């Protein structure tokens, strides 16, 4: 359900409840002034003005303290960079890509040629307004404060639209680059993916930062992203979400997926960067016999905090879902996993499983894990669980007995733990790049 325009009539006494959010809204600049889009933004603006930033007293945020985010004054980032700086980010196996720099579409860095007939990839302009209006901001959860903040700043959208019966053989790369500036900056990317009936498409949604020679770690910035994916009847979407933000960055991401009957959705989510990162993954089943596979990997060290919240609503019979999320946590880092699966009475013959496995590499690392099943149906097959462990001495000893020193034995075991998820990534060069990133992080542990 979209944000209702009637929110523009909220009494002034209920507005501007949070100075931080009001400050962010004051820096929003919009270019498109279309009637329906402006109404959508106005409703979102007023919802944000009557909201507050979540705090640890709220159940959904009790392990994620956003007070460091509120201490930063953010400005819009207008920095750019030349195409030559993009070469290291290009995936050689993937020809089609959309590039957004600080949330702004960069057509000169993108490539949308040689697409199959019936596929439209680009920004706002590739779809008629009536089609965009049908899907944009129509997913559940639009009133969540960060989602509404993204809608309030909506200027452009990364659009992937796949027509009926069309199969896209190679993945489409959606690359969102943050360019560091002298002051802290904010960007709010938006993605809209529509897979029409009997279609198939693969996506690589990647968030990263551009590092210059004077500031190799990247500056302070905030990425607030929202991705809406519509998987229509008997369609299939393979979604790979990669977050490799700078060490001082804040990242809050929302993925809202709507699955029609007989559809298949697969998500491989990898997070290896950011000072504070949060991913809200919400799946809504609107028809029977859907298949949903969720694989996740979080690798953090130093004082990083990474939070994954997933919610899967299986509202119809014969749904199948499998979820595996892994965390590798070192130093004083803090990982959070909260996965919910809802199986109401109508969702008979549902088969759902959920597992969170965590590897703690120091005595001061921390994980808060909470897998949840809420079931009222009486004929289902559901399971959930969580494990927390350290590297086993006997495993290290075994590798040492084969001539591998202790340090390399530890790295080998950590990489093997991560590779179970990384191997799901369909692009070889991206798998190798992620493994190098994980290895570089484990070298610090």
Beta strands, then each sheet from edge to edge (+ up, - down):
strand 1: 75-76
strand 2: 97-101
strand 3: 104-105
strand 4: 119-122
strand 5: 158-162
strand 6: 172-179
strand 7: 185-187
strand 8: 190-195
strand 9: 200-210
strand 10: 221-231
strand 11: 236-244
strand 12: 250-259
strand 13: 264-271
strand 14: 276-285
strand 15: 291-300
strand 16: 305-314
strand 17: 320-329
strand 18: 334-343
strand 19: 351-360
strand 20: 366-375
strand 21: 381-389
sheet 1: 1+ 7+ 10+ 8+ 5+ 4-
sheet 2: 1+ 7+ 10+ 12+ 14+ 16+ 18+ 20+
sheet 3: 3+ 2- 6- 9- 11- 13- 15- 17- 19- 21-
end
